[in-house]
């Protein structure tokens, strides 16, 4: 009796041939635009520009948030986080508003989620230049320096939209001048 010792090799070869034919058909028939516009402007698919222009805009500036969230926007725009987009913490505006109508609620971070969100930036010093470091808070060193538990949540002392709002207010009441 003759052995089918190489049958597993032939199965793999057959599978690769079927896969290759499938890819050729997909690009040649289903994605015909790829074939027709590729190379029109060099080694590039010309229709890619139109495809990208037709994509739905999902990310916005902070301006649309102002109309409904004026208080938070005012705090944010006068706080240390003014250069950070609302979407960085709250999610994509397109999931919240469409055609100036609310279509869904964006997640509001609570308890430990706030700390996790803050640690996206505040878990290490951000190196701006080889010898300079952007002035920021480094966790958990900050908690130890303030002599609080390392389980402390950021918004127990800070207002998230304007981190120094409470601290500045307390310093004004106590007559403490800010150190530079």
C-alpha positions in Angstrom: 0.0 0.0 0.0 1.3 3.5 -1.0 1.6 6.1 1.8 0.0 9.6 1.7 2.9 11.0 3.6 2.9 14.3 1.7 -0.8 14.9 1.8 -0.5 17.6 4.4 1.8 19.6 2.2 -0.6 19.4 -0.7 -3.4 20.6 1.5 -1.4 23.7 2.5 -0.5 24.4 -1.1 -4.1 24.0 -2.2 -5.2 26.4 0.6 -2.6 29.0 -0.4 -3.7 28.8 -4.1 -7.4 29.3 -3.1 -6.4 32.2 -0.9 -4.4 33.8 -3.7 -7.3 33.4 -6.1 -9.6 34.9 -3.6 -7.4 38.0 -3.1 -7.1 38.5 -6.8 -10.8 38.3 -7.3 -11.4 40.6 -4.3 -9.1 43.3 -5.7 -10.0 42.7 -9.3 -13.8 42.5 -9.0 -15.0 43.8 -5.7 -12.4 46.6 -5.4 -12.3 47.4 -9.1 -11.7 51.1 -8.2 -8.3 50.0 -6.8 -7.2 48.6 -10.1 -8.5 51.5 -12.2 -7.0 54.4 -10.2 -3.7 52.9 -9.0 -0.8 54.5 -10.7 -2.6 57.5 -12.0 -0.5 59.8 -9.8 2.6 57.5 -9.4 2.7 54.7 -6.9 -0.6 55.7 -5.3 -4.3 55.0 -5.5 -5.9 58.2 -6.8 -9.4 57.4 -5.5 -8.0 57.3 -2.0 -8.4 61.1 -1.8 -12.1 60.9 -2.7 -12.6 58.0 -0.3 -11.1 60.0 2.6 -13.1 63.2 1.6 -16.4 61.1 1.8 -15.7 59.8 5.3 -17.9 61.1 8.1 -16.3 63.7 10.3 -16.1 62.3 13.8 -13.7 64.5 15.7 -14.3 68.2 16.4 -12.8 71.2 18.2 -14.1 72.3 21.6 -16.3 75.0 20.0 -19.5 72.8 19.6 -19.3 71.9 23.3 -19.6 75.6 24.3 -23.3 75.9 23.3 -24.5 73.4 25.8 -21.7 73.2 28.3 -20.8 76.9 28.9 -19.9 76.6 32.6 -17.5 73.7 32.0 -16.1 75.3 28.9 -15.4 78.6 30.8 -13.6 76.6 33.5 -11.7 74.6 31.0 -10.6 77.6 28.9 -9.2 79.4 31.9 -7.6 76.3 33.5 -4.3 74.4 33.0 -5.9 71.9 30.7 -7.1 74.5 28.2 -5.0 72.9 25.4 -6.6 69.5 25.8 -9.6 68.6 23.7 -12.9 67.8 25.3 -12.9 64.6 23.2 -9.6 63.4 24.8 -11.5 62.7 28.1 -15.1 62.5 27.0 -15.0 60.6 23.7 -16.0 61.5 20.2 -18.4 64.3 19.7 -20.1 62.4 16.8 -21.3 59.9 19.3 -23.0 62.7 21.3 -24.3 65.2 18.8 -25.5 65.1 15.2 -27.1 67.9 13.3 -27.2 70.0 16.5 -29.3 67.3 18.3 -28.2 65.1 21.2 -28.1 61.5 19.9 -26.3 59.9 22.9 -24.6 60.4 26.2 -20.8 60.5 26.4 -19.3 58.6 29.3 -18.7 60.6 32.5 -15.7 59.2 34.4 -16.2 58.5 38.1 -14.1 57.3 41.0 -11.2 55.2 39.9 -11.9 55.9 36.2 -10.9 59.5 36.8 -7.6 58.5 38.2 -7.0 56.1 35.3 -7.9 58.9 32.8 -5.5 61.4 34.6 -2.7 58.8 34.5 -2.8 58.8 30.8 -0.7 62.0 31.0 0.3 62.2 34.7 2.1 58.9 35.2 5.5 60.2 34.2 7.4 63.4 33.4 6.8 64.4 29.7 10.1 65.1 28.0 9.7 68.1 25.8 13.3 68.7 25.0 16.4 66.7 25.9 17.1 68.8 29.0 13.7 70.3 29.7 10.6 68.7 31.2 7.1 70.1 30.7 5.9 71.2 34.2 3.4 68.5 35.1 2.4 66.3 38.0 4.0 62.9 38.2 1.9 60.2 39.9 2.3 58.7 42.5 5.1 61.1 43.6 2.6 64.0 43.8 0.4 62.1 46.3 3.4 61.3 48.5 4.5 64.9 48.3 1.1 66.1 49.3 1.1 63.5 52.2 -2.1 61.8 51.1 -2.8 58.1 50.5 -1.8 56.7 47.1 -5.4 55.5 46.7 -6.5 59.2 46.6 -8.6 60.1 43.6 -7.6 63.3 41.6 -10.9 65.0 41.9 -10.9 64.9 45.7 -8.6 67.9 45.5 -8.9 69.1 41.9 -11.7 70.2 39.7 -11.1 68.2 36.5 -11.9 70.9 34.0 -9.7 73.4 35.9 -7.2 71.6 38.1 -6.1 74.6 40.2 -9.5 76.1 40.6 -10.0 74.8 44.2 -6.4 75.3 45.2 -6.3 78.9 43.8 -9.5 79.7 45.6 -8.2 78.3 48.9 -4.9 80.2 48.5 -6.8 83.5 47.9 -8.9 82.9 51.0 -5.8 82.2 53.1 -3.8 85.1 51.5 -1.1 82.7 50.1 0.8 84.0 47.1 1.6 81.5 44.3 5.2 80.3 44.1 6.7 80.4 40.6 
